[in-house]
């Protein structure tokens, strides 16, 4: 990869740190700002309706004050809009980014989305490798988080590390509950692709078994979501790269 442009220090703290931060009101320790009072904190639908400059301001202000709940919502909204420069600026305001798995996850998402941009003006100098490292660290800090494992599997797949992708997605699949079955379809699709790719490296009985597993998962996905995994839908999902969509069409 091209390396990071962050210049942030690294600090390792247990995954429970974020929970403590989220449960406390950080506003009382913010330094007083004489000329510019804190802007009203926008959340949820209000963020979606606000312009990008406003969302960026909320993200920077809330993250700098370690109000991660609102700050992360704002960064996710910026990433949904492909406002990558703004998201990078906001994440740069986090005092100790490596402490929080949620920050690591979004920083990885920024790198991932940036790496997909072929245009030099939109690519911020990140690579899939950068995203994978942040997602690996997020999983280490919060191993039960399905979203982190799902994303990490995509990074391994794009790096051609198929056994690691398979293990990561299988671990995620094993953790699915009734409440997370919908999110699990992405994981199943990743596994189907991995089995299909691995089958191409095998012959005979091994090849046949892997293809059977890939086709069974593919069938399961289309039964659960008949229109959710068409190329037109997948292109709207930030995790799915053009290469993966082409692979899925082949499968």
C-alpha positions as CSV (number, residue, x, y, z in Angstrom):
1,X,0.0,0.0,0.0
2,X,0.9,3.6,-0.2
3,X,0.9,4.0,3.5
4,X,-1.1,6.2,5.8
5,X,-1.4,10.0,5.7
6,X,-2.6,10.3,9.3
7,X,0.4,11.1,11.4
8,X,-1.6,9.8,14.4
9,X,0.0,8.2,17.5
10,X,-0.8,4.6,18.4
11,X,-2.3,3.7,21.7
12,X,-3.6,0.3,22.7
13,X,-6.5,0.1,25.1
14,X,-9.0,-2.7,25.7
15,X,-12.2,-2.8,23.7
16,X,-14.3,-1.8,26.7
17,X,-13.0,1.7,26.5
18,X,-15.5,2.9,23.9
19,X,-18.4,1.7,26.0
20,X,-17.2,3.8,28.9
21,X,-16.8,6.8,26.7
22,X,-20.3,6.3,25.1
23,X,-22.0,6.1,28.5
24,X,-20.5,9.4,29.8
25,X,-21.3,12.9,28.9
26,X,-18.1,14.4,27.7
27,X,-19.4,18.0,27.2
28,X,-18.4,19.2,30.7
29,X,-14.7,18.7,30.0
30,X,-14.6,20.5,26.7
31,X,-12.7,23.8,26.8
32,X,-14.9,26.9,26.7
33,X,-15.2,28.5,23.2
34,X,-15.8,32.1,23.5
35,X,-16.4,33.1,19.9
36,X,-18.0,29.9,18.5
37,X,-20.5,28.0,20.8
38,X,-21.1,24.4,20.1
39,X,-23.4,23.9,17.2
40,X,-26.7,22.0,17.9
41,X,-26.0,18.3,17.6
42,X,-27.8,16.7,14.7
43,X,-28.6,13.0,14.7
44,X,-30.2,10.4,12.5
45,X,-32.6,11.8,9.9
46,X,-31.4,15.3,10.7
47,X,-27.9,14.4,9.6
48,X,-29.2,12.9,6.4
49,X,-31.1,16.1,5.6
50,X,-28.2,18.4,6.4
51,X,-25.7,19.7,3.8
52,X,-22.2,18.1,3.7
53,X,-20.5,21.1,5.2
54,X,-22.8,21.0,8.2
55,X,-22.4,17.2,8.6
56,X,-18.6,17.6,8.5
57,X,-18.8,20.3,11.2
58,X,-20.8,18.1,13.4
59,X,-18.4,15.1,12.9
60,X,-15.3,17.2,13.7
61,X,-16.8,18.9,16.7
62,X,-18.3,15.8,18.2
63,X,-15.3,13.5,17.6
64,X,-12.9,16.1,19.0
65,X,-15.0,16.2,22.1
66,X,-15.0,12.4,22.2
67,X,-18.8,12.2,21.8
68,X,-18.4,9.2,19.5
69,X,-22.0,8.2,19.3
70,X,-23.0,11.3,17.3
71,X,-19.6,11.8,15.7
72,X,-19.5,8.4,14.2
73,X,-23.0,8.8,12.8
74,X,-21.9,11.9,11.1
75,X,-18.7,10.2,9.6
76,X,-20.8,7.3,8.4
77,X,-23.1,9.8,6.7
78,X,-20.1,11.5,5.0
79,X,-18.9,8.1,3.8
80,X,-22.4,7.2,2.5
81,X,-22.1,10.4,0.4
82,X,-18.6,9.5,-0.8
83,X,-17.4,12.8,0.8
84,X,-14.1,11.2,1.5
85,X,-12.0,14.3,2.1
86,X,-14.5,15.5,4.7
87,X,-14.5,12.1,6.4
88,X,-10.7,12.0,6.5
89,X,-10.7,15.5,8.0
90,X,-13.3,14.5,10.7
91,X,-11.5,11.3,11.6
92,X,-8.3,13.3,11.9
93,X,-9.9,15.2,14.8
94,X,-10.1,12.1,17.0
95,X,-7.6,12.4,19.9
96,X,-6.6,8.7,20.1
97,X,-8.1,6.9,17.2
98,X,-6.5,3.5,17.8
99,X,-8.3,3.1,21.1
100,X,-11.7,2.6,19.6
101,X,-12.7,-0.3,17.4
102,X,-15.6,1.8,16.0
103,X,-13.1,4.5,14.9
104,X,-10.8,1.8,13.4
105,X,-13.7,0.4,11.5
106,X,-14.7,3.7,9.9
107,X,-11.1,4.6,9.2
108,X,-10.8,1.3,7.4
109,X,-14.0,2.0,5.5
110,X,-12.5,5.4,4.4
111,X,-9.4,3.6,3.1
112,X,-11.5,0.9,1.4
113,X,-13.7,3.4,-0.4
114,X,-10.7,5.6,-1.3
115,X,-8.9,2.6,-2.7
116,X,-11.8,1.9,-5.1
117,X,-11.4,5.3,-6.7
118,X,-9.4,5.2,-9.9
119,X,-9.4,8.9,-10.3
120,X,-6.3,10.3,-8.7
121,X,-8.2,13.3,-7.3
122,X,-10.6,11.1,-5.4
123,X,-8.1,8.5,-4.2
124,X,-6.6,9.8,-1.0
125,X,-3.5,7.6,-1.2
126,X,-5.0,4.6,0.7
127,X,-5.0,1.0,-0.3
128,X,-7.0,-2.2,0.5
129,X,-4.0,-3.1,2.7
130,X,-4.7,0.0,4.9
131,X,-8.3,-1.0,5.3
132,X,-7.4,-4.6,6.1
133,X,-5.0,-3.5,8.9
134,X,-7.6,-1.3,10.6
135,X,-10.3,-4.0,10.3
136,X,-8.0,-6.6,11.7
137,X,-7.4,-4.3,14.7
138,X,-11.1,-3.6,15.1
139,X,-11.8,-7.3,15.2
140,X,-9.1,-7.9,17.8
141,X,-10.6,-5.3,20.0
142,X,-14.2,-6.4,19.5
143,X,-14.2,-9.9,18.3
144,X,-18.0,-10.5,18.5
145,X,-18.8,-7.6,16.1
146,X,-20.3,-9.1,13.0
147,X,-19.9,-6.0,10.9
148,X,-16.1,-5.8,11.5
149,X,-15.6,-9.5,10.6
150,X,-17.8,-9.1,7.5
151,X,-15.7,-6.2,6.2
152,X,-12.4,-8.0,7.1
153,X,-13.4,-10.9,5.0
154,X,-14.0,-8.6,2.0
155,X,-10.4,-7.2,2.4
156,X,-8.9,-10.7,2.6
157,X,-10.8,-11.7,-0.5
158,X,-9.6,-8.7,-2.5
159,X,-6.0,-9.4,-1.4
160,X,-6.4,-12.9,-2.7
161,X,-6.0,-14.4,0.8
162,X,-8.8,-16.9,0.3
163,X,-8.2,-19.2,3.3
164,X,-8.2,-16.2,5.6
165,X,-11.4,-14.8,3.9
166,X,-13.1,-18.2,4.4
167,X,-12.1,-18.4,8.0
168,X,-13.2,-14.9,8.8
169,X,-16.5,-15.2,7.1
170,X,-17.2,-18.6,8.6
171,X,-16.5,-17.2,12.1
172,X,-19.0,-14.5,11.3
173,X,-21.5,-17.0,10.0
174,X,-21.2,-19.1,13.1
175,X,-22.1,-16.0,15.2
176,X,-25.3,-15.2,13.3
177,X,-28.5,-14.9,15.4
178,X,-32.1,-14.6,14.2
179,X,-31.7,-10.8,14.5
180,X,-28.6,-10.7,12.2
181,X,-29.7,-13.1,9.4
182,X,-30.2,-10.2,7.0
183,X,-26.7,-8.9,7.6
184,X,-25.5,-12.4,7.2
185,X,-26.4,-12.6,3.5
186,X,-23.4,-10.5,2.6
187,X,-21.2,-13.0,4.6
188,X,-22.8,-15.9,2.8
189,X,-22.2,-14.3,-0.5
190,X,-18.6,-13.7,0.4
191,X,-18.2,-17.4,1.4
192,X,-19.9,-18.5,-1.8
193,X,-17.3,-16.5,-3.8
194,X,-14.5,-17.9,-1.8
195,X,-15.5,-21.5,-2.3
196,X,-15.9,-20.8,-6.0
197,X,-12.5,-19.3,-6.2
198,X,-10.9,-22.1,-4.2
199,X,-12.6,-24.7,-6.5
200,X,-10.7,-23.2,-9.4
201,X,-7.5,-24.2,-7.7
202,X,-8.7,-27.8,-7.1
203,X,-9.6,-30.8,-9.3
204,X,-11.8,-33.9,-9.0
205,X,-13.8,-34.5,-5.8
206,X,-12.4,-31.5,-4.0
207,X,-13.4,-29.2,-6.8
208,X,-16.9,-30.7,-7.0
209,X,-17.4,-30.3,-3.2
210,X,-16.3,-26.7,-3.2
211,X,-18.5,-25.8,-6.2
212,X,-21.5,-27.5,-4.5
213,X,-21.0,-25.4,-1.4
214,X,-20.7,-22.2,-3.5
215,X,-23.9,-23.0,-5.4
216,X,-25.8,-24.0,-2.3
217,X,-25.0,-20.6,-0.6
218,X,-25.8,-18.7,-3.8
219,X,-29.2,-20.5,-4.0
220,X,-29.9,-19.7,-0.3
221,X,-29.1,-16.0,-0.9
222,X,-31.4,-15.6,-3.9
223,X,-34.2,-17.4,-2.1
224,X,-33.9,-15.0,0.9
225,X,-33.4,-11.8,-1.2
226,X,-34.4,-12.4,-4.9
227,X,-33.5,-8.9,-6.0
228,X,-31.0,-7.9,-3.3
229,X,-27.9,-9.3,-5.0
230,X,-28.2,-8.1,-8.6
231,X,-25.3,-6.0,-9.9
232,X,-27.6,-2.9,-9.8
233,X,-28.1,-3.4,-6.1
234,X,-24.6,-4.5,-5.2
235,X,-23.1,-1.4,-6.7
236,X,-25.0,0.6,-4.0
237,X,-23.2,-1.3,-1.3
238,X,-19.9,0.3,-0.4
239,X,-18.3,-3.1,0.5
240,X,-18.8,-4.6,-2.9
241,X,-16.0,-3.7,-5.4
242,X,-16.4,-3.8,-9.1
243,X,-14.2,-6.9,-9.2
244,X,-16.3,-8.7,-6.6
245,X,-19.5,-7.8,-8.5
246,X,-17.9,-9.3,-11.7
247,X,-16.9,-12.4,-9.7
248,X,-20.5,-12.7,-8.4
249,X,-21.9,-12.4,-11.9
250,X,-19.6,-15.2,-13.1
251,X,-20.7,-17.4,-10.1
